Amino acid sequence: MSTEENKAAVRRFWESVNAHNLAVWDEFLAPHFLNHDPNFPTPHADLQTSKQMVGVLLAAFPDLHSSEEDMIAEGDKVVVRRTFHATHQGEFLGIAPTGREVTYTGTFTARLTGGKIEEQWVNADNLSLLQQLGVVPSSGQAGT
């Protein structure tokens, strides 16, 4: 597949996330997909576990939406930087709903074969997310 075809596949994947339609992930992700996300209880999650974990995220933030800031592709890899916007409306990591609106970023590196994502490496700004939820002090708030 060309880098443009790989970029298109990654964009379709993110469109499905924004549409909260995880049922179509089998179209974009390889059956042996591995998601390397240090935020998951299993840092090397398979397809089914990834669907479950993103389902938990969408239940906690039912209006979650992200936008593409940058996308770079070379060979079989596509890197995308995204900005997420959401409102905390359900339990998340043991945190009761706060009703707070949050904005955070993440960088995702996907490796594709035959137009399907085989692996993804995740780096999300969860510190900022937890600060916005009020469970971790922001800089300047320490000791107050």
Backbone as a chain_set.jsonl record, in Angstrom:
{"seq": "MSTEENKAAVRRFWESVNAHNLAVWDEFLAPHFLNHDPNFPTPHADLQTSKQMVGVLLAAFPDLHSSEEDMIAEGDKVVVRRTFHATHQGEFLGIAPTGREVTYTGTFTARLTGGKIEEQWVNADNLSLLQQLGVVPSSGQAGT", "coords": {"N": [[0.843, -1.175, 0.0], [0.405, 2.289, -0.633], [1.841, 5.257, 0.914], [-0.102, 7.23, 0.992], [-2.464, 5.716, 0.816], [-2.246, 4.315, 3.205], [-2.423, 6.467, 5.019], [-5.047, 7.237, 4.485], [-6.424, 4.986, 5.433], [-5.847, 5.139, 8.177], [-7.112, 7.552, 8.748], [-9.79, 6.808, 8.286], [-10.107, 4.998, 10.356], [-9.92, 6.773, 12.605], [-12.135, 8.35, 12.068], [-14.141, 6.499, 12.626], [-13.799, 6.254, 15.364], [-14.506, 8.85, 16.189], [-17.158, 8.752, 15.415], [-18.045, 7.025, 17.239], [-18.242, 4.35, 16.628], [-17.328, 1.442, 17.074], [-17.787, -1.005, 16.075], [-17.04, -1.244, 13.429], [-14.339, -1.53, 13.452], [-13.027, -3.886, 12.728], [-12.748, -3.647, 10.038], [-10.618, -1.923, 9.699], [-8.576, -2.644, 11.391], [-6.127, -5.144, 11.88], [-6.731, -8.664, 12.462], [-4.982, -9.649, 14.413], [-4.217, -7.391, 15.738], [-2.269, -5.182, 17.759], [-2.239, -3.009, 20.458], [-0.245, -0.707, 21.803], [-0.424, 0.77, 24.59], [0.256, 2.591, 27.308], [-1.631, 3.356, 29.12], [-3.637, 1.542, 29.309], [-4.856, -1.265, 31.208], [-3.692, -3.616, 30.352], [-0.8, -3.35, 28.793], [-0.195, -4.098, 26.186], [-2.484, -4.463, 24.316], [-4.913, -6.527, 22.716], [-7.137, -6.648, 19.846], [-9.844, -7.005, 20.755], [-9.665, -6.295, 23.496], [-8.812, -3.667, 23.199], [-11.065, -2.518, 21.983], [-12.864, -2.778, 24.122], [-11.646, -1.126, 26.084], [-11.633, 1.396, 24.836], [-14.34, 1.643, 24.617], [-15.0, 1.985, 27.334], [-13.812, 4.485, 27.744], [-15.413, 6.026, 25.992], [-17.876, 5.76, 27.254], [-17.444, 7.189, 29.571], [-16.888, 9.677, 28.557], [-19.041, 10.68, 26.674], [-19.381, 12.5, 24.592], [-17.019, 12.609, 23.278], [-14.681, 13.744, 20.952], [-12.31, 14.032, 18.36], [-9.74, 15.853, 16.646], [-7.66, 16.008, 13.778], [-4.383, 17.088, 13.9], [-1.818, 16.895, 12.83], [-0.395, 14.746, 10.34], [1.827, 12.295, 9.402], [3.506, 10.223, 7.163], [5.496, 7.399, 6.403], [6.856, 4.797, 4.621], [5.615, 1.868, 6.049], [4.419, 3.091, 8.185], [2.32, 5.378, 9.967], [1.993, 8.442, 11.51], [0.057, 10.275, 13.708], [-1.06, 13.278, 15.13], [-3.389, 14.25, 17.47], [-6.106, 16.239, 18.736], [-8.195, 16.088, 21.474], [-11.527, 16.59, 22.558], [-13.913, 16.734, 25.121], [-16.574, 15.944, 27.48], [-16.681, 15.135, 30.834], [-18.728, 12.74, 31.796], [-19.296, 10.282, 32.849], [-18.179, 7.559, 35.015], [-14.664, 7.338, 35.269], [-11.696, 5.717, 35.369], [-12.154, 5.23, 38.07], [-12.915, 7.73, 38.858], [-15.476, 9.788, 39.748], [-18.141, 11.215, 37.755], [-17.447, 14.516, 36.694], [-18.467, 16.519, 35.188], [-16.899, 18.292, 33.894], [-15.428, 19.979, 31.122], [-12.949, 18.86, 28.906], [-9.78, 19.129, 27.265], [-7.296, 17.594, 25.477], [-4.203, 16.226, 24.179], [-2.843, 13.79, 21.873], [-0.459, 11.508, 20.499], [-0.204, 9.185, 17.949], [1.14, 6.298, 16.641], [0.938, 4.294, 13.92], [1.342, 1.058, 12.499], [0.994, -0.398, 9.419], [-0.245, -3.077, 7.374], [-1.113, -4.228, 4.269], [-3.22, -2.379, 4.153], [-4.427, -2.45, 6.628], [-4.371, -1.675, 10.112], [-1.864, -2.929, 12.052], [-0.368, -2.62, 14.35], [-0.316, -0.237, 17.033], [1.081, 2.545, 18.632], [0.741, 4.454, 21.503], [0.782, 7.726, 22.791], [-0.471, 9.731, 24.996], [-1.577, 12.799, 26.479], [-2.168, 12.366, 29.383], [-1.705, 13.425, 31.886], [-2.433, 16.121, 31.687], [-5.16, 15.709, 31.175], [-6.02, 14.516, 33.621], [-5.418, 16.624, 35.346], [-7.235, 18.543, 34.433], [-9.575, 17.298, 35.159], [-9.422, 17.625, 37.812], [-8.175, 15.924, 39.621], [-5.474, 15.755, 39.854], [-3.14, 18.102, 40.871], [-2.67, 21.174, 39.092], [0.195, 22.841, 37.673], [1.46, 25.312, 39.822], [-0.599, 25.017, 41.565], [0.207, 23.305, 43.478], [0.51, 22.353, 46.842], [-1.514, 23.986, 47.672]], "CA": [[0.0, 0.0, 0.0], [1.152, 3.545, -0.656], [1.691, 6.04, 2.138], [-1.406, 7.924, 0.936], [-3.5, 4.728, 1.153], [-2.131, 4.072, 4.641], [-2.985, 7.633, 5.704], [-6.505, 7.172, 4.332], [-6.906, 3.939, 6.343], [-5.78, 5.67, 9.538], [-8.184, 8.557, 8.878], [-11.071, 6.084, 8.422], [-10.125, 4.492, 11.727], [-10.253, 7.869, 13.521], [-13.54, 8.724, 11.814], [-14.983, 5.538, 13.348], [-13.721, 6.614, 16.778], [-15.334, 10.046, 16.364], [-18.563, 8.349, 15.264], [-18.288, 6.067, 18.326], [-18.65, 3.124, 15.948], [-16.236, 0.489, 17.204], [-18.169, -2.227, 15.362], [-16.383, -1.304, 12.124], [-12.893, -1.615, 13.617], [-12.504, -5.053, 12.019], [-12.435, -3.214, 8.673], [-9.407, -1.11, 9.698], [-7.555, -3.234, 12.243], [-5.826, -6.549, 11.605], [-7.252, -9.549, 13.513], [-3.96, -9.807, 15.448], [-3.856, -6.027, 16.124], [-1.722, -4.932, 19.091], [-2.259, -1.605, 20.837], [0.738, -0.453, 22.861], [-0.939, 1.953, 25.278], [0.605, 2.452, 28.726], [-2.777, 3.723, 29.943], [-4.507, 0.377, 29.429], [-4.379, -2.231, 32.218], [-2.816, -4.508, 29.599], [-0.126, -2.391, 27.922], [-0.124, -4.601, 24.808], [-3.849, -4.966, 24.197], [-5.368, -7.037, 21.427], [-8.268, -5.935, 19.245], [-11.031, -7.041, 21.62], [-9.382, -5.497, 24.693], [-8.781, -2.263, 22.775], [-12.461, -2.099, 21.822], [-13.448, -2.642, 25.457], [-11.081, 0.032, 26.765], [-12.145, 2.609, 24.191], [-15.745, 1.694, 25.036], [-15.011, 2.585, 28.675], [-13.524, 5.904, 27.541], [-16.578, 6.664, 25.38], [-18.946, 5.801, 28.253], [-17.114, 8.264, 30.507], [-16.865, 10.926, 27.792], [-19.9, 10.312, 25.539], [-19.296, 13.462, 23.494], [-15.623, 12.641, 22.846], [-14.419, 13.995, 19.535], [-10.931, 14.476, 18.172], [-9.415, 16.423, 15.34], [-6.297, 15.749, 13.323], [-3.524, 18.268, 13.854], [-0.741, 16.564, 11.9], [-0.264, 13.352, 9.95], [3.053, 12.066, 8.657], [3.622, 8.806, 6.811], [6.686, 6.937, 5.705], [6.863, 3.34, 4.573], [4.398, 1.239, 6.563], [4.014, 3.771, 9.419], [1.599, 6.652, 9.922], [1.965, 9.111, 12.809], [-0.965, 11.319, 13.727], [-1.235, 14.031, 16.38], [-4.804, 14.597, 17.546], [-6.6, 16.964, 19.897], [-9.469, 15.522, 21.932], [-12.433, 17.441, 23.333], [-14.961, 15.889, 25.701], [-17.136, 16.311, 28.778], [-16.626, 13.984, 31.745], [-20.109, 12.484, 32.194], [-19.411, 8.952, 33.452], [-17.006, 7.179, 35.79], [-13.445, 7.127, 34.485], [-10.572, 5.352, 36.23], [-12.594, 5.395, 39.445], [-13.24, 9.137, 39.105], [-16.891, 10.068, 39.52], [-18.327, 12.272, 36.752], [-17.241, 15.88, 37.184], [-19.136, 17.475, 34.308], [-15.906, 19.213, 33.344], [-14.986, 19.84, 29.739], [-11.506, 18.656, 28.846], [-9.088, 19.14, 25.975], [-5.951, 17.046, 25.619], [-3.641, 15.785, 22.904], [-2.2, 12.483, 21.819], [0.242, 11.149, 19.272], [-0.457, 7.772, 17.691], [1.938, 5.763, 15.551], [0.337, 3.054, 13.433], [2.049, 0.268, 11.487], [-0.033, -1.029, 8.594], [0.073, -4.079, 6.368], [-2.281, -4.508, 3.433], [-4.301, -1.439, 4.403], [-4.975, -2.603, 7.977], [-3.477, -1.324, 11.197], [-1.426, -4.123, 12.78], [0.073, -2.172, 15.669], [-0.406, 1.186, 17.302], [1.754, 3.002, 19.839], [-0.027, 5.6, 21.99], [1.339, 8.683, 23.749], [-1.515, 10.731, 25.244], [-1.284, 13.714, 27.587], [-3.111, 12.038, 30.449], [-1.496, 14.327, 33.012], [-3.318, 17.268, 31.447], [-6.54, 15.24, 31.345], [-6.281, 14.359, 35.058], [-5.421, 17.964, 35.938], [-8.5, 19.192, 34.075], [-10.629, 16.642, 35.937], [-9.264, 18.082, 39.185], [-7.653, 14.884, 40.495], [-4.043, 16.009, 39.972], [-2.974, 19.563, 40.839], [-1.959, 21.804, 37.982], [1.353, 23.605, 38.147], [1.013, 26.519, 40.511], [-1.598, 24.648, 42.573], [0.807, 22.398, 44.448], [0.585, 22.868, 48.188], [-2.643, 24.869, 48.022]], "C": [[0.893, 1.244, 0.0], [0.974, 4.283, 0.672], [0.361, 6.786, 2.146], [-2.547, 6.976, 1.278], [-3.451, 4.405, 2.646], [-2.708, 5.237, 5.445], [-4.509, 7.616, 5.634], [-7.1, 6.119, 5.273], [-6.905, 4.427, 7.783], [-6.864, 6.724, 9.749], [-9.553, 7.881, 9.034], [-11.208, 5.508, 9.834], [-10.546, 5.593, 12.697], [-11.658, 8.394, 13.296], [-14.472, 7.784, 12.565], [-14.953, 5.821, 14.844], [-14.602, 7.83, 17.034], [-16.821, 9.737, 16.241], [-18.989, 7.387, 16.371], [-18.791, 4.739, 17.775], [-17.492, 2.13, 15.953], [-16.54, -0.811, 16.461], [-17.455, -2.361, 14.028], [-14.869, -1.438, 12.232], [-12.296, -2.801, 12.884], [-12.155, -4.713, 10.572], [-11.074, -2.525, 8.6], [-8.241, -1.746, 10.444], [-7.383, -4.71, 11.907], [-6.358, -7.419, 12.748], [-6.27, -9.736, 14.67], [-3.409, -8.447, 15.894], [-3.312, -5.983, 17.551], [-1.692, -3.432, 19.332], [-1.33, -1.428, 22.027], [0.353, 0.87, 23.529], [-0.654, 1.807, 26.767], [-0.555, 2.79, 29.657], [-3.757, 2.569, 30.124], [-3.968, -0.527, 30.534], [-3.446, -3.269, 31.592], [-2.092, -3.637, 28.585], [0.032, -2.833, 26.471], [-1.461, -5.267, 24.505], [-4.155, -5.454, 22.789], [-6.588, -6.249, 20.968], [-9.464, -5.876, 20.188], [-10.827, -6.195, 22.869], [-9.359, -4.011, 24.354], [-10.188, -1.726, 22.59], [-13.114, -1.867, 23.185], [-12.954, -1.381, 26.152], [-11.556, 1.343, 26.143], [-13.631, 2.755, 24.504], [-15.905, 2.314, 26.412], [-14.772, 4.091, 28.571], [-14.746, 6.636, 26.979], [-17.764, 6.718, 26.339], [-18.707, 6.947, 29.239], [-17.184, 9.633, 29.848], [-17.719, 10.724, 26.531], [-19.891, 11.294, 24.373], [-17.871, 13.575, 22.959], [-15.523, 12.806, 21.34], [-12.976, 14.456, 19.42], [-10.746, 15.018, 16.768], [-7.943, 16.162, 15.047], [-5.54, 17.066, 13.251], [-2.415, 18.077, 12.823], [-0.832, 15.091, 11.551], [0.954, 13.234, 9.048], [3.148, 10.572, 8.379], [4.931, 8.547, 6.095], [6.688, 5.415, 5.766], [5.545, 2.784, 5.075], [3.88, 1.909, 7.83], [3.33, 5.096, 9.128], [1.563, 7.196, 11.342], [0.943, 10.229, 12.723], [-0.998, 11.958, 15.117], [-2.661, 14.547, 16.383], [-5.079, 15.402, 18.814], [-7.993, 16.447, 20.207], [-10.223, 16.565, 22.75], [-13.548, 16.543, 23.855], [-15.448, 16.486, 27.007], [-17.196, 15.052, 29.631], [-18.018, 13.74, 32.334], [-20.328, 11.113, 32.819], [-18.142, 8.625, 34.206], [-15.834, 6.864, 34.869], [-12.294, 6.884, 35.437], [-10.911, 5.547, 37.705], [-12.957, 6.812, 39.818], [-14.709, 9.353, 38.769], [-17.031, 11.195, 38.498], [-18.203, 13.666, 37.369], [-18.029, 16.909, 36.381], [-18.17, 18.452, 33.654], [-15.623, 18.905, 31.874], [-13.467, 19.747, 29.741], [-11.029, 18.739, 27.399], [-7.686, 18.619, 26.228], [-5.493, 16.515, 24.274], [-3.051, 14.39, 23.022], [-1.521, 12.301, 20.478], [0.161, 9.631, 19.135], [0.364, 7.352, 16.473], [1.35, 4.416, 15.165], [1.264, 2.394, 12.425], [1.003, -0.54, 10.74], [0.57, -2.084, 7.672], [-1.207, -4.333, 5.578], [-3.474, -3.621, 3.731], [-4.945, -1.559, 5.775], [-3.91, -2.276, 9.014], [-3.154, -2.594, 11.983], [-1.011, -3.774, 14.208], [-0.115, -0.677, 15.781], [0.308, 1.463, 18.617], [1.114, 4.334, 20.23], [0.799, 6.416, 22.973], [0.303, 9.79, 23.914], [-1.145, 11.559, 26.476], [-2.303, 13.498, 28.704], [-2.906, 12.886, 31.694], [-2.417, 15.54, 32.867], [-4.779, 16.881, 31.655], [-6.88, 15.143, 32.832], [-6.259, 15.697, 35.786], [-6.742, 18.662, 35.652], [-9.687, 18.574, 34.813], [-10.53, 16.994, 37.417], [-8.711, 17.036, 40.133], [-6.136, 14.969, 40.683], [-3.881, 17.521, 39.92], [-2.238, 20.034, 39.599], [-0.744, 22.525, 38.539], [0.854, 24.917, 38.746], [-0.02, 26.234, 41.568], [-1.01, 23.768, 43.659], [0.888, 23.079, 45.807], [-0.55, 23.803, 48.569], [-3.839, 24.059, 48.397]], "O": [[1.988, 1.241, 0.561], [0.073, 3.974, 1.451], [-0.241, 6.955, 3.207], [-3.498, 7.371, 1.953], [-4.493, 4.24, 3.281], [-3.403, 5.022, 6.438], [-5.183, 7.942, 6.611], [-8.166, 6.339, 5.848], [-7.848, 4.166, 8.53], [-7.469, 6.782, 10.82], [-10.38, 8.333, 9.825], [-12.288, 5.531, 10.424], [-11.433, 5.379, 13.524], [-12.309, 8.84, 14.241], [-15.494, 8.225, 13.09], [-15.963, 5.65, 15.527], [-15.368, 7.842, 17.997], [-17.648, 10.381, 16.885], [-20.149, 6.982, 16.436], [-19.648, 4.087, 18.371], [-16.77, 1.994, 14.965], [-15.643, -1.626, 16.244], [-17.277, -3.476, 13.536], [-14.18, -1.458, 11.212], [-11.146, -2.725, 12.452], [-11.356, -5.41, 9.946], [-10.437, -2.538, 7.547], [-7.077, -1.442, 10.181], [-8.355, -5.43, 11.679], [-6.43, -6.958, 13.887], [-6.697, -9.961, 15.802], [-2.276, -8.357, 16.368], [-3.827, -6.66, 18.441], [-1.181, -2.673, 18.509], [-1.593, -1.934, 23.118], [0.756, 1.945, 23.085], [-1.27, 0.969, 27.425], [-0.472, 2.538, 30.86], [-4.617, 2.619, 31.004], [-2.761, -0.559, 30.775], [-2.515, -3.742, 32.244], [-2.702, -3.216, 27.603], [0.361, -2.014, 25.613], [-1.553, -6.493, 24.446], [-3.713, -4.867, 21.802], [-7.013, -5.301, 21.628], [-10.034, -4.805, 20.396], [-11.727, -5.452, 23.262], [-9.836, -3.187, 25.135], [-10.48, -0.6, 22.993], [-13.827, -0.883, 23.38], [-13.745, -0.646, 26.743], [-11.85, 2.298, 26.863], [-14.128, 3.873, 24.64], [-16.838, 3.084, 26.642], [-15.449, 4.878, 29.231], [-15.078, 7.733, 27.43], [-18.582, 7.633, 26.247], [-19.652, 7.597, 29.686], [-17.501, 10.629, 30.499], [-17.174, 10.611, 25.433], [-20.344, 10.958, 23.279], [-17.549, 14.535, 22.259], [-16.183, 12.111, 20.567], [-12.478, 15.184, 20.279], [-11.486, 14.69, 15.841], [-7.106, 16.104, 15.948], [-5.989, 18.028, 12.629], [-2.113, 18.981, 12.044], [-1.288, 14.28, 12.357], [1.099, 13.965, 8.069], [2.896, 9.753, 9.264], [5.406, 9.357, 5.299], [6.539, 4.825, 6.835], [4.479, 3.17, 4.596], [2.996, 1.366, 8.492], [3.686, 5.826, 8.203], [1.154, 6.498, 12.27], [0.957, 11.03, 11.788], [-0.967, 11.269, 16.137], [-3.101, 15.196, 15.434], [-4.385, 15.267, 19.822], [-8.857, 16.375, 19.333], [-9.634, 17.316, 23.527], [-14.067, 15.697, 23.127], [-14.838, 17.397, 27.567], [-17.707, 14.022, 29.191], [-18.44, 14.441, 33.254], [-21.432, 10.811, 33.273], [-17.136, 9.321, 34.065], [-15.989, 6.215, 33.834], [-11.953, 7.759, 36.233], [-10.067, 5.974, 38.494], [-13.276, 7.082, 40.975], [-15.134, 9.125, 37.636], [-16.142, 12.04, 38.383], [-18.775, 13.953, 38.42], [-18.236, 18.035, 36.835], [-18.598, 19.352, 32.931], [-15.585, 17.751, 31.45], [-12.788, 20.461, 30.479], [-11.768, 18.459, 26.456], [-6.97, 19.133, 27.087], [-6.288, 16.37, 23.346], [-2.798, 13.885, 24.116], [-1.941, 12.856, 19.463], [0.423, 8.893, 20.084], [0.288, 7.973, 15.413], [1.274, 3.504, 15.989], [1.89, 3.064, 11.604], [0.222, -1.275, 11.345], [1.725, -1.994, 7.255], [-2.256, -4.618, 6.156], [-4.618, -4.05, 3.584], [-5.908, -0.85, 6.067], [-2.725, -2.554, 8.83], [-4.05, -3.253, 12.511], [-1.267, -4.528, 15.147], [-0.083, 0.056, 14.792], [0.163, 0.72, 19.588], [0.962, 5.229, 19.398], [1.434, 5.868, 23.873], [0.207, 10.684, 23.074], [-0.483, 11.072, 27.392], [-3.179, 14.331, 28.939], [-3.836, 13.052, 32.483], [-3.094, 15.932, 33.818], [-5.547, 17.642, 32.244], [-7.923, 15.64, 33.258], [-7.005, 15.887, 36.747], [-7.307, 19.305, 36.536], [-10.686, 19.247, 35.063], [-11.441, 16.699, 38.191], [-8.767, 17.231, 41.347], [-5.582, 14.324, 41.573], [-4.423, 18.166, 39.023], [-1.308, 19.383, 39.121], [-0.665, 22.788, 39.739], [-0.068, 25.542, 38.223], [-0.308, 27.099, 42.395], [-1.67, 23.511, 44.666], [1.286, 24.24, 45.908], [-0.553, 24.357, 49.668], [-4.886, 24.619, 48.722]]}, "num_chains": 1, "name": "protein.A"}
